[in-house]
C-alpha cells in the first residue's frame, strides 16, 4: 500500500494498522521491499494457522500441543 508521501508500507488487515516486524513498523519502504515483506508475513501467517489445525479428525489438540507433549515424554 502506498502512503501519502508516495512511499510503501505493509498493512496488517487484522489490526487495521501498519504491520510490525522486529525492527519496527513496516513503513517508508520501496515497492519491492514492501512486496517482499508482505509475502513473508503472509507465509508466516499461513504456517501459524496450519500449525493450529488438529492432526486427526476428532483430535482437539493442535500440532503445537502435541509437539510439547511429545517433548516432555
Helices and strands as residue ranges (DSSP letters): E 11-12, E 17-18, E 20-21, E 24-25, H 31-51, H 63-72
